[in-house]
Amino acid sequence: MSLKKITLKYSSFLDKIKTQLNPMKKLSCLAALILTLSGYCQKSDRQILMTTIDELNKIETVHYQTKNESIESGVTFQEFDASVFFDFRNTTTTPRYYLEQDEMELIFDGQRHIMSLSDEKIIVTNNKPNVNNPLLLSLYSIKVLLPQMLQNKNVTISRKKDTLINNSKNYVFELSFKNGYLDFNKLTLTYFPEANFQSNYLLMVDKLSYLPTKMIMPNGDTGSISSTYDNLDFNYVVDGDIWSGNQFSSDYEKITFEEYYNRMQAKMTSNLKGNKNEIGKRKITDWKIPNLKTDELIDFSTFEGKVVLLEFWFKFCGPCVKAIPQLNSMNEKYKNEDFLMYGVEFHENDPRKNLLEYISKIGINYSTLYKGKEIAANFSIGSAPTFMILDKKGNIVFLESGFDQSKIEKILKDYL
């Protein structure tokens, strides 16, 4: 209904309030009228999100803080904070941006990436980067993808209960994409007409500014990734020289992304293969590696007379985290039998202290060993989780990637 029609409809009602009713009834009637009119003026879900798009399109530059969380089966297994700056001016393609996170800084100057890794003391550059790759759940990705979602007939919008974020009231919208998902690399919607699944995304929008405050996306069947958008500053000024990367240490080694990628691949291959003279040469019972909690060496030759389940894992492995509740239950189930169970961390990228904090956070209740890189390489274990079962004589009777609880339990029962 138009404002003109509303005014005509209620003009006689207002006259009646003024001339015929006592003061108390006047107040009651005016309150009722205000509530009625607010219903006419309330924006629809689509109008609210269109306003969000308008507000995002007004932004020329913005600096904000973001908190990113990865959750699997209710357990937060990865989280980090970062600061982000976008310059949307004078561009029809990916804007210039600057990200700073822990020991990493990343610049995109409109044509190339420059990344500084202070822990490795290197600067990595690339003239042909995938410019959108670091922009997962950024304000820019929402700016590009939200209009596409509102225009797509396979995306439905539903309003959820409002929530408070940093003491500010927020709308909460669920955007459900039937048979499709958001491609954050290409910043497009990918649709599979013959498929039968649904991707659900949650978007929180501040009720005053209409700008996004948080977005949550699915990550597998039972996982999610989220980002927040805090302390937005539209007047933030960066040094113009920042886009050259000259602020990075001149002592750092300078390599291309291709060289860095090849270096990481070589390192991974080394992790998998280890010393070629040792591959497959050493029996499982020849090994000794430390217990993560006590740092005491665990001698595998002492396993004789026990059926042993080894789970090879590494930090931030989502499927590993997903399997933890079942593995905890299995450890409890067979604890009174001739059974031992150990997790084996095999990437060795983190200090012992960090690994201890991590296993506490993700809720591992069974014993965990670390410094397992060489043993994993000896048996060509590269993916996680990978499970190995030893019989009571120390022979390997099962070695397989992926967690199949029924298969593993059947083998355990056969050898116990």
N, C-alpha and C positions, 0 to 999 in steps of 0.2 A: 504494500500500500504506500502511495506517495505521501510526502509530508503535507501537501495541500489537502488531500482527502482526510488525513488524520486530524488536521486542524479543524476542518468543517464538521467532522463527525463529533468532535468533543467540545466545540464552541458553546453549544447550548448547555452542555453538562457543566461547563465552567461558569456560565451565567447563573445556573441554578445554585452552584456552590456559593457564589458571591452573595446572592440575594435572599436565599430561603433557609439555609442551614445555620445552626448554631456553631460557635467556634470549634467545639470538640469534633462535631461531625464533619466540619470543613477540613480539619487536619486529616481525619481518617480517609475522606474521599480523595483529597489531594495525594496522599500516600498511595492509594490504590491506583490513581491515574498515572503517577510516576512509574509504578511497577509495570503497568500495562504498556506505557509508551516505551519503556526500556526494552520490552519484548520485541516491539516493532523495530527498534534501532539496533538490536544485537546482530553482530555479523555472523554469517554462516561460517562453517569450517573452511570452505573453499575461499571465502572472502578474506578470512584471517591469513591463510597461507599466501594468497595473492598479495596482501599487504606486506607479508614477510619478504616476498620476492621484490616488491617495489623498494622496500627499505634497503635490501642488500644491493640493489642496482644503484642506489644513491651514493653508496660508499666509494670514495676515491682512493683513500688509503686507510689501513687499519692495522693496529698492532694489538695482539691479545695473548693471554696465557691459556694453555690447554693441558688437560690431564687425560691421558689415554689409558684405558684398562682393557685387558683381554681376560675373559672369564670362560672357564670350562666346567660344566656340571656344578655351577655355584661356587667354584673356587677361582679366585683371582690369581693367575699364574704369571702375569706380566703387567707392569704399570710404569709409566714414565711421565714426567712433566716436560713441557717445551714452551718456548715463546715463538710466536709467528708474526711476520709482517708481510702484508700484501700491498702492492701498488697497482691499482686497477686503471690508472690513467693512460690514455692514448694507446690502447691495445684492443685488438679484436681477437687475439689468441690468448694463450696462457700468460697471465700477468707475471711481473717480476715478484719474487718472494724470497724471504730469508727465514730460515728455521734454525733455532739454537736449542740443543738438547744435550745435557750432560757433557760428554767429551766430543760431541759432534756439532759442526756448524755446516749448513747447506745453503748455497746461494743459487738462484736461477735468475740470470740477468736478462731474460727474454730470448736468449739464443743458446746458452750453454749452462751446464751445472759446474759449480766449484764446491767441493766438499773438503772440509778440514777435519781430520781425525787425530785429536791430540794424544790419545793413548798410543796410537801407532806412529805418531809423528810423520804423517804424510798428508799431502794435498792432492786430491783426485779431481781431474777435470774431464769434461766430455763435451764435444761440440754437437753431438747428435744424441742427446739423452732422451729417455722417456720422461718428459717434463711433468706428467701428472702422477707418476708413481708415488712420490712422497705425500701426495695430497689426500690420502685416505681420510674421509670424515672431516675435512677442513671446511672453513666457511666458504671458500671458493667452490669446492665440490658441491656443497648444498646450493649455492647460487646457480650453478649450471644444471644440476640434476632435478631440483625441485620443480621448475617449470615443466620439464619433460614428464615428471610423474603426474602433475595435475592434468596434462593433456592426454595421457595414455589411458585408454578405456579399460585396460587390464589392471589398473591400479585403483584400489578403493581406499577411501579416507574414513577413519572412525575416530571420534573424539573420546579420550579417556579422562579419568578424573584428574583435575588440576593438581599441580604439585608445587612445592616450594623449593627453589634453588637459590642459595645465598640470600635467604630471607625475602626473595622476590617471587610473586605469584607467576606461574607458568602454565600455558596451555600444554596439553600432551596429546599428540596425534599419532595414531598408528597408520602407517602407509603400507598396505598389503599389495604385493605385486604377484599376481597369479601367473605361474609358469615363466617367471623371469627373475632377474636380479639386477642390481646396480653395478655397472662395471666402472670401478673407480680409477682404472688405468686410462680407459678411453673416455671416461665421463659421459657414458651413454647408458641407455637401458637395453639389456640383452633379453630377448624373448624366445622361448622354445614352445611353439604352438602344439607340438605333439606330446609335450611333457605333462606331468601331473604333480606339481608342487607349488608351494607358496613361500615367498620371502617377505618377512615382516620387519619393518623399520620403525623405530620410535623417534619422533622429533619433538623436542621441548622448545617452546617459543615464549619469550618474555611478554607478559600482558601489557606492559607499558611501551616498550620500544618495538615490539613485534619482531625482534631479532632472535635467531636461534641461540639457545644456551647449552643444549646437549643433543647429541644424536647417538642412537644405538643401532648397530647392524648385526645380523646373524653371522655366526662363524661356525659352520657345521650344524649338526642336528641339535646339540645341547650347549653350544658356546655362543659368545657374543663379544663384540668389540665396541667400545664407546669412546667418545671424545666430548670434552666440555669446552665452552668458549667464554672465558672470564676476562674481566678488566679491559673491555674494548676501549681503545684509544684511537680516535679518528684524527687527532692532531699530532700524532707521533712523527718525529722527524728523524730520519736516518742519515748518516753521513753519506754524501753522494759517492764517495770513493768505495763504499762497501761492496758495490757490484763488481768491482775489479778483483776483489779477493786480496788486495794488497795488505789488509790488516792481519792476515795470517802470518805465522812465523816464517821468516826467510830460511830458517834452518831445516824446515821440514822437507822431506823428499817429495818431488813432484812427479806424478805418474798419471796416465790416462785411466778412464774407467775400464777400458778394455784390459789394460795391464793389471789393474787391481782385481778385476774379475778372474783373469787367468791365474793370478797369484792365489786367490782364494780357492779356485778349483784345484790348483796344485796342492795346496795345504789340505784340502778335503781328501784328495786322492791319497796323500801321504797318511792321513788319519786312517783311511780305510785299509791301505795295503801294508803300512808299517815297513819294517825291514824285510826286503824280499827274501833274505836268507832264512827268515824265521817263519814265513807264512805257512801255517799248517804243520810246522815242525814240532811245536811244543804242545804237549797234552794239556788238557784243562787242569789236571792235578798238579802241574808243574808251577802254577802261578801263585803269587802272593801279592795282594794289594790291600791298602789300608781301609779300616772301618772309618766312615766319615765322622761319627760322633766321638770315638775314642782315639782315632788315629793309630790304633793298634793293627799290625799286619795280620791279615787273615790268610792262613795257609790252606790252599785248596786241597792239599794232600790229606788233611785231617777230615775231609768230608766222607771218607769211607764208612760204610754202614748207614748212610743217610741218603734219602732222595732229596735232591737239591733243585730248587727253582731259581734261576737267575733272570732278572729283568734288566735289560740294557736300555738306559734312558739318557736324555740330556735336558738341560734347562730350557724352558719355554716350549716344550713339546706338548701340544694340545692333546693328542691321543694318549700320551703317557699320563697326563693329569686325569683324563676321563676314566682311565682304568683303575685309578688308585682305590676308590671305595671297594671294588670287587677284589682287588689284590689284598687289601687290609682284611677283608672277610675270609679270604682263602688262608691267609697267614694264621688267623685266629682259629679257623676250622681244623687245621692239621697240626696245630702246635704241640699236641700231646702224642704225636706219632713220630716215626723216624724221619723227620722232615725239617729242612732248613730252607729259608727263603731270603734272598738278598737282591736289592736293587743295585745296579752297577752304573754309575755315571761315567760316560766315556768320551765326552768332548773336551774336558779339562780346560775350559775357557774362563773359569771363575775360581777365585780363591776359596779355600775350605770354609772360611767364615760365611761367605756369600751363599755357598751351597747349603750350609746348615740353616741359615735363615730361610732359604727357599723351600727346603723339604718340610720345615715347620709350617710355613705358610700354606703349602698345598696338602698337608695332612698325611704324609707318609708315616705309617706306624710300624713298618717292618724295617729290618736292618738295612743300611745302605753302605755300599763300598764306593770308593772313588779312585781316580787315577787309573781308569779302566781303558784308556785309549789303546794301549798295545795289545791287551787281551782281545779287545773288539777287532782290531786290525788282524790279529792272528787267525781269527775265524771269519774274516770278511764281513763283519757286522757294521753296517753303515746307517741303517734306518732305525727308527724307534717308534714304539717299543718293540724290542726283539727279545724273545724268550728262549732260554736254554734249559733243558732238564737233564740232570745227571742221575743215573741209577746208583744203587748202593755200592757198586764197584768203581764208580767214577767214570763210567762210559757216558758219552753224550747220546741220549736216546731221542732228543727232540731239539730242533733249532729252527725257529720260524719267526718272521716279522708279523706284527699285528697281534691284537689280543683277541683270542677265541677262547673264552673261559671254559666252555663245555669240553672242547678238545683237550685243553691243558689239564683240566680236572680228571678226565678219563685216563690220560696217561699217568698222572700221579697215582690214581687208585690202582692201576695195573702194576705199578712198581713198589708201592708201599707194602 
